Amino acid sequence: MSEKKKILLGITGGIAAYKSLFLIRLFIKNNYQVKVVATRNALEFITPLSIETLSNNRLYADVFDSPDEYTTEHISITDDADVFVVAPATANSIGKFANGIADDALSTTFLAFNKTVFIARSMNTKMMEHYTVTKNINYLKSNGVHFIEPEVGDLACGYQGKGRMAEPEAIFEQVHNFFRGEQKFKGKKVLISAGPTHESIDPVRFIGNYSSGKMGFHLAEEFEKNGAEVVLIAGPVALKTPSNIRRINITTAEEMLNACKSEFLTADITIMAAAVADYKPAEVSLQKIKKSENHLELQLTKTTDILGTLGRMKKLNQFLVGFALETNNEKENALSKLHTKNLDFIVLNSLNDNGAGFAHNTNKITIMDKQGNITDYPLKSKKEVARDILLHIEKQMD
């Protein structure tokens, strides 16, 4: 890792705050820069002098206590940081993060940070298992926050159970591995399709499906974070383009086919997550069709199989991934698609699984590869599913 990465470390008021000093030393020793933002309660456990001496930077602990005439430090402190690590994170701080409460230096900084966040929680077992804390953690996870699991052992309150903050070495390892993985796809071009296609019936109606495009957009974001040049071909969806991603907007299956064929020639990895219409009207009315008869018959014709077309174009050094959304004979249909379309692996999800498929923020997938391996995953947020797919590609390409 040639470039020195910058860590923003948040410390909250838990007994495990003393471990944060060791964490600072680990980051500094391994050529990271560290700036610390702490709550006032955190400073009941460790001193500002210790923090500033170890980090070689001024501590930020009070929104209104600044030597400068004017400051919005909770904004400026986030500008150069690559990741935000909160260790330890109490139930109180997690609740603030999840609910957008900004009443101290740490919580205002969290709201101003728009990159990757790691949280190492530390609390009593009963607090950790309380439904409000569980809800807050799940909400943050669904929005891409990485949680570093606590350990089982003796707790400060005298209890024994899960709740001890992970050791500094374990926290450092996860963050360090994140940066090593970030460059894994550097120099690779990744082509991703997302969303539905709309096939016109007349000027006001179309044939389409319920695809939201979320899965493809999360994939694009994950690969960009990991150093790839990402091209996102998106059907008609109301989603914001992730940073540093080139987006090509299309409406019809034919437009998606043409865009994919053009970009595929120079792509190292292609992931077809879009839900492309299989059929389109044979004729499109130039005028709005009036509701005059009891029945309206539409003649449909097949659209071009985009995934099959790319499979036939594929070269030895290219990696091609397809998606299969099934309602019956799921694995049999997915395996057939895997082989007939010359894929490296296929991602199967079933509409029979609650929380999977269109419109949800979650998905439950099975990855089936051409080597015959079948890997089932539990229901996860689509952000987490995107990471699983990225890791599977990484292993396959090693």
Beta strands, then each sheet from edge to edge (+ up, - down):
strand 1: 6-11
strand 2: 33-38
strand 3: 83-89
strand 4: 116-121
strand 5: 146-148
strand 6: 151-154
strand 7: 160-164
strand 8: 189-194
strand 9: 199-202
strand 10: 205-207
strand 11: 229-234
strand 12: 246-249
strand 13: 269-272
strand 14: 279-281
strand 15: 300-302
strand 16: 319-326
strand 17: 345-350
strand 18: 362-363
strand 19: 366-369
strand 20: 374-376
strand 21: 380-381
sheet 1: 2+ 1+ 3+ 4+ 5+
sheet 2: 6+ 7-
sheet 3: 12+ 11+ 8+ 13+ 16+ 17+ 19- 20+
sheet 4: 9+ 10-
sheet 5: 14+ 15-
sheet 6: 18+ 21-
end
